[in-house]
């Protein structure tokens, strides 16, 4: 659980970077609702590096648990 805070800050940064993108401003200018913008544009694009990061961390989690037994 020690590594949760830095990763949470990293994920927050990914979301904030996506919110400032041009396509998000365009979606707002077209009149899309904020939940729709967040789910279809921001979340979809921010999840790419997040899932990559989680995928790289999974073997370490399983390896650490196997070493305890």
N, C-alpha and C positions, 0 to 999 in steps of 0.2 A: 504493500500500500504506500510505500515511500514515494514511488514514482508517479503517483496520481496527480499531484499538484503541477509539476512541470508539463505533463502531457495535457492537462486541462487548459493551461495557459496557451500552449501551442495550438490546440484545437480552437480556442477562442480567437486567436490570431488569424487562423485560416478563415473563420466566418467573417471577421471584420474586414479582411482583405477582399473577400468576395462581395460584401455589401457595397464597397466603394467602386465596383467595376461599372463600366459604361453600360453593359447590357441590363444591369439592375436599374440604373437611372432611366434607361429607355423604357423598361417595363413599367416603372412608376409613371412616366410621362404618358404612356398609353392608357393608364387608368386601372391597371391591375391592382387587386387588393393586396395589402401587405402580407397576409398569411400565404397567399398564392405565390407571391414573389419569393418569400423565404423558402417555401417548400420546393417549388419547381426550378428556381434559378440558383439561389444561394446554397441551399442544402445539397442539391445534386452535385454542384461543382466543388463544394468544400469537403464533401465526403471522400473524394478521390485520395488526397494525401492522408486523410484520417484513417481510411481503411488500409492503406499501404503501411502506415505506422503500426496499426494494430496487428496486421498480418506478420510484420517483422518481429513483433514482440511475443507472439504466441508460442513459438518454439522455446523461448526462454522460460516462459511460465510452466510449460509442461516438463521441461528438463529440470527445473528447480523442484517441482513436486516429486518427480521420479527419484531425485537424489535424496529425498528425506526418508523414503521407505527403506 
